[in-house]
Amino acid sequence: MKKTKLCSWNVNGIRAAEKKGIISWIENSEYDVICLQETKVSDPAILSEKLRFVNGYDSYWQCATEKKGYSGVAVYSRLKPTKVTIDLPGLLGKEGRVIRIDFDKFILLNIYFPNGGAGEHRLKYKLEFYGEFLHYVKQLKKNGHEVIICGDVNTAHQEIDLARPKENEKSSGFMPIERVWLDKFIEAGLVDSFRTFHPKKVEYSWWDMKTRARDRNIGWRIDYFFVTEKLMKHVTRAEIHNDVPGSDHCPVSLTLDI
């Protein structure tokens, strides 16, 4: 079996991340696949060649063409995909939120899930997105595929996943109507890899920059790797790397022997 290391990170603007040294970070990492969210790129052609062609990696981009400087996801991979898909159906194909990368033994979905905090219409959009996503994954499973889902889910699942659960029950990102969708993910056979390995560990992946919450570790765990049950048997590690600066999120990782 071969050890395969995956990483997911909401970089909150990849051009800002470039100024903070992300190219060197990628080049010096041990990751076979690095999934980024919130690149805020409408066209990768505007980026530097060093950022598009990082040594040792091929890169794949899905951009929010509807709105410049918004959303966007990217994948850097040392592994050769069998297929790359960016034109997914319905809401999954809008706002530059999803890349599907097919590998020999699994399908990887890199997703930047919507944030519901901008008003009732965006909360409704977020919940509809969750529904379409779950339907899509169920179809993949029905067709015999093993799936890894990573990204910024924009919801903390349980009270252990944020520093101040009681104060945030009516805040988007911890509302019962949002959290129930993560229950549905689990019921559908998607395993929360970090919580499986660390059932009682308190670690966060996002902190509010405006209040300097990271300095006080007043955070939320909203970045996940979900893995189908059969594939989860090959997962050996799932970690949160809260010592890595450069964004209001930190990277999360998954290691498989496969």
ChimeraX attribute file (.defattr): number of C-alpha atoms within 10 A of each C-alpha:
attribute: neighborCount
match mode: 1-to-1
recipient: residues
	/A:1	7
	/A:2	7
	/A:3	12
	/A:4	17
	/A:5	20
	/A:6	21
	/A:7	26
	/A:8	26
	/A:9	25
	/A:10	26
	/A:11	25
	/A:12	20
	/A:13	20
	/A:14	24
	/A:15	16
	/A:16	15
	/A:17	16
	/A:18	18
	/A:19	10
	/A:20	14
	/A:21	11
	/A:22	18
	/A:23	19
	/A:24	12
	/A:25	12
	/A:26	18
	/A:27	13
	/A:28	10
	/A:29	12
	/A:30	13
	/A:31	18
	/A:32	17
	/A:33	22
	/A:34	23
	/A:35	27
	/A:36	27
	/A:37	28
	/A:38	26
	/A:39	27
	/A:40	23
	/A:41	26
	/A:42	21
	/A:43	15
	/A:44	18
	/A:45	9
	/A:46	9
	/A:47	13
	/A:48	11
	/A:49	10
	/A:50	10
	/A:51	16
	/A:52	19
	/A:53	13
	/A:54	16
	/A:55	14
	/A:56	13
	/A:57	19
	/A:58	16
	/A:59	18
	/A:60	19
	/A:61	22
	/A:62	27
	/A:63	27
	/A:64	22
	/A:65	16
	/A:66	12
	/A:67	13
	/A:68	13
	/A:69	16
	/A:70	19
	/A:71	25
	/A:72	30
	/A:73	30
	/A:74	26
	/A:75	22
	/A:76	22
	/A:77	20
	/A:78	14
	/A:79	14
	/A:80	12
	/A:81	14
	/A:82	10
	/A:83	11
	/A:84	15
	/A:85	15
	/A:86	19
	/A:87	14
	/A:88	14
	/A:89	11
	/A:90	10
	/A:91	18
	/A:92	21
	/A:93	16
	/A:94	18
	/A:95	20
	/A:96	30
	/A:97	26
	/A:98	28
	/A:99	27
	/A:100	20
	/A:101	21
	/A:102	18
	/A:103	14
	/A:104	10
	/A:105	11
	/A:106	16
	/A:107	20
	/A:108	22
	/A:109	22
	/A:110	25
	/A:111	27
	/A:112	27
	/A:113	23
	/A:114	21
	/A:115	18
	/A:116	21
	/A:117	14
	/A:118	9
	/A:119	10
	/A:120	11
	/A:121	10
	/A:122	15
	/A:123	19
	/A:124	13
	/A:125	15
	/A:126	20
	/A:127	18
	/A:128	14
	/A:129	17
	/A:130	22
	/A:131	15
	/A:132	16
	/A:133	20
	/A:134	18
	/A:135	13
	/A:136	15
	/A:137	21
	/A:138	18
	/A:139	12
	/A:140	14
	/A:141	15
	/A:142	10
	/A:143	9
	/A:144	9
	/A:145	17
	/A:146	19
	/A:147	24
	/A:148	22
	/A:149	21
	/A:150	26
	/A:151	28
	/A:152	25
	/A:153	21
	/A:154	23
	/A:155	25
	/A:156	23
	/A:157	23
	/A:158	14
	/A:159	14
	/A:160	18
	/A:161	22
	/A:162	26
	/A:163	17
	/A:164	13
	/A:165	17
	/A:166	11
	/A:167	9
	/A:168	14
	/A:169	13
	/A:170	12
	/A:171	13
	/A:172	22
	/A:173	23
	/A:174	25
	/A:175	17
	/A:176	14
	/A:177	13
	/A:178	21
	/A:179	16
	/A:180	13
	/A:181	17
	/A:182	20
	/A:183	13
	/A:184	14
	/A:185	19
	/A:186	16
	/A:187	10
	/A:188	16
	/A:189	15
	/A:190	25
	/A:191	22
	/A:192	21
	/A:193	23
	/A:194	21
	/A:195	17
	/A:196	12
	/A:197	14
	/A:198	13
	/A:199	10
	/A:200	10
	/A:201	11
	/A:202	14
	/A:203	21
	/A:204	25
	/A:205	25
	/A:206	25
	/A:207	23
	/A:208	14
	/A:209	12
	/A:210	8
	/A:211	10
	/A:212	12
	/A:213	14
	/A:214	18
	/A:215	10
	/A:216	9
	/A:217	17
	/A:218	17
	/A:219	22
	/A:220	27
	/A:221	25
	/A:222	21
	/A:223	28
	/A:224	29
	/A:225	26
	/A:226	22
	/A:227	24
	/A:228	22
	/A:229	17
	/A:230	13
	/A:231	19
	/A:232	19
	/A:233	12
	/A:234	14
	/A:235	19
	/A:236	15
	/A:237	16
	/A:238	22
	/A:239	19
	/A:240	20
	/A:241	16
	/A:242	16
	/A:243	8
	/A:244	11
	/A:245	14
	/A:246	19
	/A:247	19
	/A:248	18
	/A:249	27
	/A:250	22
	/A:251	26
	/A:252	24
	/A:253	24
	/A:254	24
	/A:255	18
	/A:256	18
	/A:257	14
	/A:258	13
